């Protein structure tokens, strides 16, 4: 009986010793993760914390502490991202404002939530009687190319832009509008950037002169004005800034939501721990 009790005692001591060794090893990794966290090396901290979960599954006390530290690491990451977003937004707003000096905003507040930017040379009152391509970008960065034709009705639905032996064309408009006044037909056919057959990029990177060919039930051709080609370049530059600014805003909002979630999670955990520690 004494031998049995001795064996049991030895096994218990061995088991306790093993647990202590596991906890000690896990604690060493946790301490290393804390150092990485304090140095803002969040990637390394996460790797170390993940290793505790996989390598020391029975180190329960250390794993609980690691879970709390992982929340701190995640919070640190999000706060760092928020700092970057704020800095980048400041740069983009300054760039946007420097470009907007050359643009006008067309927006009817009664029925438009989002207005459109364009160069003054392309607004309607400066193009009475003209057929031309108008480039515009809305306040969120969506770009449109609008083919405006005035004359005898041709019901055009496609446009082709030629430069020497090269060309770009599109026959899938996203919208069209026709009106008539004093025997003159005005046709407005819209093409979304990215679905315009590469016409805007072709104009922005090509060489003048460009010839514009409109096709539908009839046909019409004209030479693209240099000011209209320059408008395409300017609009695409502004659009790139507006699109990145919109993207950064969305990511910043998401980071703020994530930060609030982490803070609530930490608060809930801290309240639970305080409750467990009460006598």
C-alpha positions in Angstrom: 0.0 0.0 0.0 2.9 2.3 0.9 4.5 1.6 -2.5 1.2 2.4 -4.3 0.9 5.7 -2.4 4.6 6.5 -3.2 4.0 5.9 -6.9 0.9 8.1 -6.9 2.9 10.8 -5.1 5.7 10.6 -7.6 3.2 10.7 -10.6 1.5 13.7 -9.0 4.8 15.5 -8.5 5.8 14.7 -12.0 2.5 15.9 -13.4 2.7 19.1 -11.4 6.3 19.6 -12.5 5.3 19.1 -16.2 2.5 21.7 -15.8 4.9 24.1 -14.2 7.5 23.6 -17.0 4.7 24.2 -19.6 3.5 27.3 -17.8 7.1 28.6 -17.5 7.9 28.0 -21.1 4.6 29.6 -22.2 5.2 32.6 -19.9 8.6 33.1 -21.5 6.9 33.3 -25.0 4.3 35.6 -23.6 6.9 37.9 -22.1 8.6 38.0 -25.5 5.3 38.9 -27.1 4.8 41.8 -24.6 8.2 43.2 -25.6 7.3 43.0 -29.3 4.0 44.7 -28.5 5.7 47.5 -26.6 8.0 48.0 -29.5 5.0 48.2 -31.9 6.2 45.1 -33.7 2.6 43.8 -33.9 3.3 41.2 -36.5 5.9 39.4 -34.3 3.7 39.8 -31.3 0.8 38.0 -33.1 3.1 35.2 -34.3 4.3 34.6 -30.7 0.8 34.7 -29.3 -0.4 32.3 -31.9 2.4 29.9 -31.0 1.3 29.9 -27.4 -2.2 28.6 -28.5 -0.7 25.9 -30.7 2.4 24.9 -28.7 1.0 25.2 -25.1 -2.7 24.2 -25.3 -2.8 23.3 -21.6 -1.1 26.5 -20.3 -4.5 27.8 -19.5 -3.5 30.7 -17.3 -0.9 32.0 -19.8 -3.4 31.5 -22.7 -5.9 33.8 -20.9 -3.3 36.5 -20.5 -2.2 36.0 -24.1 -5.8 36.5 -25.2 -6.0 39.8 -23.4 -2.6 40.9 -24.9 -3.9 39.9 -28.4 -6.7 42.5 -27.9 -4.1 45.1 -27.1 -2.0 44.1 -30.1 -5.1 44.4 -32.4 -6.0 47.7 -30.9 -2.5 49.0 -31.4 -2.6 47.9 -35.1 -5.9 49.7 -35.6 -4.7 52.9 -33.9 -1.6 52.8 -36.1 -3.7 52.4 -39.2 -5.9 55.2 -38.1 -2.9 57.5 -37.8 -1.8 56.5 -41.3 -5.3 57.1 -42.7 -5.4 60.6 -41.1 -2.0 61.5 -42.5 -2.8 60.2 -46.0 -6.2 61.9 -46.0 -4.5 65.2 -45.2 -2.2 64.8 -48.2 -5.0 63.8 -50.5 -7.2 66.7 -49.4 -4.3 69.1 -50.1 -3.7 67.5 -53.5 -7.5 67.6 -54.3 -7.8 71.2 -53.4 -4.8 72.2 -55.6 -6.5 70.5 -58.6 -10.0 71.9 -57.9 -8.7 75.4 -58.6 -9.0 74.6 -62.3 -12.5 73.0 -62.1 -16.1 74.0 -61.7 -18.7 72.1 -59.8 -22.1 71.5 -61.4 -24.6 70.6 -58.7 -28.3 71.2 -58.4 -29.0 70.8 -54.6 -32.7 70.3 -55.2 -32.2 66.9 -56.9 -28.5 66.1 -56.8 -26.7 64.6 -53.7 -23.4 64.4 -55.7 -22.2 67.0 -58.1 -19.9 66.8 -61.1 -16.5 68.5 -61.6 -15.5 69.6 -65.1 -13.2 72.2 -66.7 -14.8 75.6 -67.4 -14.1 75.0 -71.2 -16.6 72.1 -71.1 -19.6 73.5 -69.4 -22.7 73.8 -71.6 -22.9 77.6 -71.8 -19.4 77.7 -73.3 -20.3 75.1 -76.0 -23.6 76.3 -77.5 -23.9 74.7 -80.9 -20.8 72.5 -80.4 -20.4 68.8 -80.8 -17.7 67.6 -78.4 -16.7 65.0 -75.8 -17.1 66.1 -72.2 -15.2 64.5 -69.4 -16.5 64.8 -65.9 -16.0 63.3 -62.5 -18.4 63.3 -59.6 -17.5 64.2 -56.0 -16.9 60.5 -55.2 -14.5 59.9 -58.1 -16.9 58.3 -60.7 -15.8 59.3 -64.2 -18.1 59.7 -67.2 -17.4 60.6 -70.8 -20.3 62.2 -72.5 -20.6 62.5 -76.2 -22.6 65.6 -77.0 -23.8 66.0 -80.6 -25.9 68.8 -82.2 -27.3 68.8 -85.6 -29.6 66.5 -87.7 -30.6 63.4 -85.7 -28.2 60.5 -86.1 -29.3 58.6 -83.0 -25.7 57.8 -82.3 -24.8 55.0 -79.8 -21.1 54.4 -80.5 -18.0 56.6 -80.6 -14.7 55.9 -82.1 -11.6 58.0 -81.6 -8.8 57.8 -84.1 -5.2 59.0 -83.9 -3.1 58.1 -86.9 -3.5 54.3 -87.4 -4.6 53.7 -83.8 -8.1 54.0 -82.4 -10.4 53.1 -79.5 -14.1 52.7 -79.7 -17.1 51.8 -77.6 -20.7 51.0 -78.4 -22.1 50.2 -75.0 -23.4 53.5 -73.5 -24.6 53.7 -70.0 -27.2 56.3 -70.8 -28.5 58.6 -73.5 -30.8 61.7 -73.8 -32.2 63.5 -76.8 -33.9 66.9 -77.1 -34.9 69.1 -79.9 -35.1 72.9 -80.1 -35.7 75.1 -83.1 -35.2 72.2 -85.5 -31.8 71.2 -83.9 -31.4 67.9 -82.2 -29.1 67.5 -79.2 -27.9 64.0 -78.4 -26.1 63.2 -75.1 -24.7 59.7 -74.9 -22.8 58.7 -71.7 -20.0 56.2 -71.2 -18.6 55.1 -67.9 -14.9 55.1 -67.4 -13.7 51.5 -67.5 -16.5 50.6 -69.8 -15.7 53.1 -72.5 -13.5 50.8 -74.6 -10.4 52.6 -73.3 -11.3 55.8 -75.1 -10.4 58.1 -72.2 -7.0 56.4 -71.6 -6.4 56.5 -75.4 -7.0 60.3 -75.5 -5.0 60.9 -72.3 -1.9 59.0 -73.5 -2.2 59.5 -77.3 -1.1 62.2 -79.6 -3.1 64.9 -81.3 -4.9 65.3 -83.6 -7.8 63.0 -82.7 -10.8 62.4 -84.9 -14.1 61.5 -83.3 -16.6 59.4 -85.3 -20.2 59.0 -84.1 -22.3 56.2 -85.4 -26.0 55.2 -85.1 -28.6 55.5 -87.7 -26.4 58.2 -89.2 -22.8 59.2 -88.9 -20.9 62.3 -88.0 -17.1 63.1 -87.6 -15.2 66.0 -86.2 -11.7 66.8 -84.9 -11.4 66.7 -81.1 -10.4 70.1 -79.7 -7.1 70.2 -77.8 -8.9 71.7 -74.8 -11.3 68.7 -74.7 -8.3 66.3 -74.8 -6.7 68.2 -72.0 -10.0 68.0 -70.1 -9.8 64.2 -70.2 -6.3 64.2 -68.7 -7.2 66.6 -66.0 -10.4 64.7 -65.1 -8.5 61.4 -64.8 -5.9 63.0 -62.5 -8.6 64.4 -60.2 -10.6 61.2 -60.3 -7.6 59.2 -59.1 -7.2 61.5 -56.0 -11.0 61.5 -55.3 -11.2 57.7 -55.6 -8.3 57.2 -53.2 -9.7 59.7 -50.8 -13.1 57.9 -50.8 -11.3 54.6 -50.3 -9.2 55.9 -47.4 -12.4 57.4 -45.8 -14.1 54.0 -45.9 -11.0 52.2 -44.4 -10.8 54.9 -41.7 -14.4 54.4 -40.8 -13.9 50.6 -40.7 -10.9 51.1 -38.4 -12.9 53.3 -36.0 -15.6 50.7 -35.9 -13.0 48.0 -35.2 -11.4 50.1 -32.4 -14.8 50.5 -30.7 -15.4 46.8 -30.9 -12.1 46.0 -29.3 -12.5 48.5 -26.6 -16.0 47.1 -25.7 -14.5 43.6 -25.7 -11.7 44.6 -23.4 -14.1 46.4 -21.1 -16.3 43.3 -20.9 -13.3 41.1 -20.1 -12.0 43.5 -17.5 -15.4 43.7 -15.8 -15.7 39.9 -15.8 -12.2 39.6 -14.3 -13.0 42.2 -11.6 -16.2 40.2 -10.7 -14.3 37.0 -10.4 -11.7 38.6 -8.1 -14.3 40.0 -5.7 -14.3 38.1 -2.3 
